[in-house]
Amino acid sequence: MYDVRYSYLLEQFSDPAPILAEIGRLVATGDFTLGKPVAEFEKRFAELIGVRHAIGVGSGTDALKLPLKALGIGHGDEVITAANTFIATVGAIAETGATPVLVDCDDSFCMNVDQVEAAITKKTKAIMPVQLTGEVTDMGKLMAIAQRHNLPVVEDACQGILSEFAGKRSGTHGIAAGFSLHPLKNLNVWGDAGVVVTNDDGMNENLRLIRNHGMKNRDEIAILGCNSRLDSLQAVVGNWLIGQTSEITRRRIENAAYYDAGLAGLPGLRVPPRRPNVKHVYHLYMVFAERRDELYQYCLDNGIEAKIHYPIPLYQQEGLKHLGYAPGTFPVTDRHAKEVISFPVDQHLTRAQQDRVIETVRKFCHGR
């Protein structure tokens, strides 16, 4: 339907035979739950991020929720996060029983750290920065605030695998971080899956208990947990792809730079600021457009499958009205909802496809 499609999964898995062969070998072992492939993937993922521990869980959302549970966060507590994030961040906080407290973002798409301290109350028990789009929050400034108030930081790095702030990788700043392996993430599997990383031995032990019903062994329950295990089948897919993650990241960064150059200076369009101390890994490639909705439709009409992330600010969604935020509370988040448009940036794009995107946007901006 589109000359430039958004999902690249058909190309990425055009030859699934090697993965299916690995799955066949798994089936022959019956090693389906917390099996050998899971242990292998956890080891490789920890090495990839540069941490001591990686714990495979059922989804990226669980990868955010379980560290909060391990910290004892629950009813009556508050967790600070970004107003412009995807619902999974706020949903993970709410699932613990805690209240999400939102702060506005800036044009990096990450939370405005200068607004965090004003949001801290006696009920605040953690801060969850979001490395949205593959960008990175100002973690140096945020960690200083967290330390000053003795608050743990759990990173939402679901969109930020291999991203860095000041040379320090996402997932290594706070006590723990959650990553998503959703099919359209930079490292992906064939369904929902997630990973929690930590350098804290106690957190690692608690997370391994929590994800598996709190079971010390087959017969002993140490704590109340839940069922959120990384499937062995998904770990097989993850093991097949994890060695490609650095190259996938390099290609996405390269594609984003090509877009930046091709879209720079167009009337009514603005490329976001690119901070020199951040390694942005471009889970999403987004720019600001004054006539966003018109540009979006123009792209679709001309064979470019663009997307909008996200057209309705999270705090204005029907399901979050109970948080009590009035329209206009987060003006930058509101502006992003009206101006942001996303273009395909994945590792399978050709230069000809990118040129097609750039030329289409140029024609729109110049009124041709």
FISEKE-667764 format. One record per residue (C-alpha): x, y, z. Coordinates in steps of 0.001 Angstrom, whole numbers, plus 500000, padded with zeros to 6 digits. Each point is the difference from the previous one (the first is absolute). Example, Ala and Ser with C-alpha at 12.3 -4.5 7.8 and 13.67 -1.06 7.14 Angstrom:
2
512300495500507800/501370503440499340/
//
This chain:
368
500000500000500000/502854502404500803/503229500629498089/501677500692503345/498464497821502720/500362500505503745/500279496399501232/503094498159498817/499159496601501532/499302498251496702/503488500966498833/501702499207503290/498489496525500125/499813499259496281/501924496786500670/498808498661503359/501407496511499393/503093500387502255/497858501186502922/497383497312499419/502774497400500011/501165501300503395/496429499880501277/499736496433498745/503036499074502064/498402501689503014/496795498022499511/502018496779500029/501322500870503469/496687501038501594/501947502839501683/497165502524499728/500004501916503299/503061501948501212/502039497663497867/503558500014498751/499296502512497174/498730502487502603/503168499731502087/502103500450496865/498025503041498891/500177501592503454/503775499586500047/500405501485496517/497612502877500723/501837500915503211/503264500053498040/498403502135497269/498823502659502459/503044499724502275/498288498937503231/500355497118502425/496481498625499716/497239499699497385/496663498404500888/497676498937497188/496306500756500570/496733499761498117/499805503518498532/501586503440499998/497190501175502262/500887497311502540/503637501031499686/498919503371501433/497502498699502547/502091497268501614/502882502253501168/497441502287501652/498492496984501760/503474498894501052/500507503440501568/496810499515502027/498103502755498196/496218499743500274/496785501671501113/500451503539501308/503349500473498281/500849502266497060/502364499451497081/501091502905497811/500146499474496239/499615501861496692/496667501405498803/500639499139496333/500822496329500431/498190496948498638/497255498552502208/502160497034501073/502109502209502285/497047501415501891/498213496659499887/502941498229501625/500032502541502836/496235499751500463/500121496188500100/502077500174503177/497271502109501596/502164503129499961/498959503328498460/501822501244496887/501108503637500376/500757501634496668/502467502672498948/500232501631496589/502541499115497325/502255502190497886/500866499794496307/502333497055500627/496745498030500578/501234499158503501/498836501405503328/501038503538500881/502236499220502959/499797503618501203/496358499316500923/500606496798501958/500926501439503384/496771501997500231/498028496777499511/501626498201502952/497808499579503099/500151497939503167/498188497269498083/502576499814497197/501734496632500068/501751499852496597/500711501828496740/499495498290496642/501616501944497138/499012498889496493/502602499681497242/497301500758497441/500669499473496278/503507498780500846/500963503414501401/501318500260503563/498934502103502975/502651502244501573/501008497193502333/502864501908501611/497702502717501275/497206497540500843/502229497677502016/501269502976502013/496391500901500883/499181496395500859/503031499674502260/499204503285501717/496532498685500873/501076496385500567/497699498719497252/500643496920497845/499989500428496226/498514497310497763/500612500788496340/497352499379497376/502480499058497296/497430498049497968/500750502122496918/503634500664500830/502142496896499606/503689501026499517/499201503693500414/502412502021502157/500221503197502007/503502501449500439/501524496656499027/497951498029502534/497538497509498587/496268500078500697/499207497349502572/503105500658502072/499033503234501778/497414499000502608/499410496968502176/498220498238497121/498677500523496489/497361498401497830/500394499142496307/497381498834497518/500511497317497347/496717500787498238/500111499092496273/500661503602498869/502762500756502511/503644500228498908/500592496551501531/496822498021499551/498369496596500295/496807498369498693/497633501338502630/500019501757503349/503129499696502134/502163502213502188/503206500133501999/500873501669503285/503646500873500592/501727500896503248/503399500113501654/498427499441503417/500257496396501234/497026500326502354/497806501462497267/501022497146497702/499021497377502592/496641501682500694/499155500342496311/500723496341499319/497646499077502812/497275502458499032/499854498943496324/499472496350500997/497249500116502654/502525500721502755/501192496389499847/503404499176501469/499624496512498579/497201497663498984/498622499750503543/500886503249501816/498459503459499576/502232502789501328/497790502976499106/496825500777498090/500958500385496354/498355499667496614/500388498072496764/502194502010497635/502612497693498535/501781500536496705/498876497099497814/502771497662498880/498624500263496459/500362503786500016/503500499637501459/500915497865496987/498958502855497701/501839502507502210/503175497939499895/499794499852496221/499731503824499751/502040501377502896/503293499812498125/498527502330497360/498987502724502473/503084502182499639/499788499926496197/496258500718500092/500725502979502252/502747501279497695/497714499822496966/497164501836501758/502340502788501124/501350500264496466/496497500145498518/498963502685502491/503012502155499077/499033499683496333/496474501171500789/501321502867502126/502093501282497104/497221499559497441/497271501636502097/502022502855501497/498758503523499369/496661499119498440/497281502602500642/497547498893502662/502165497019501002/502503499743502837/502516497279500750/500342499489503788/503216501124501697/502728497354499965/501974500168503239/503698499161499623/500154498131503326/497160497611499038/500121496868497863/496482499943498559/499149496545498605/496823500947498107/497390497481500958/497919502818498507/501024502763497619/497800503022500690/499954503596498802/497744502989500718/497596501227497311/497807503091500298/497349498428497734/500536496509501325/496615498490499262/500077501269496411/503554498710499526/499038496649501477/497114499567497575/502136501231497086/502611497361500803/497402497234500167/498446501165496720/503434499884498365/501051496555501130/501912500901503179/498795498161503114/500631502647502653/498770499705503588/499054502315502873/501411499319503494/497721500987501766/497039502124498815/498182500189503358/502084501026503034/500019497187502507/498720502126502866/496948500979497921/498993496407499257/496659498826501376/501652497238501996/502261502418501873/497512502711500926/500120498820503603/503529501426500276/498371503426499986/502148501890497508/498212502840498230/500479500626496265/503024502231499461/501880498736503060/502851498740497804/500390502472497111/503028498390498332/498329496595500038/496913501643498476/502071501641497264/501720496727499159/496632498289499657/499080502574497343/503342500273498171/501900496708500108/500110497633497020/502011496763499749/501670498577496890/501396496489499489/503653499844501092/500669496272500274/503086498115498880/498282498552496906/499256503361498348/501780500729496751/501396503410499104/497482500115497148/497173499588502516/501434502709502230/500368502283496984/496359499342499220/499026501091503526/502182503125499837/498744501012496573/496368499495501027/500445502167503096/501858502671497993/497189500180497452/497469500445502780/502021502688501777/500565501938496778/496346499717498990/500548497942496876/
//
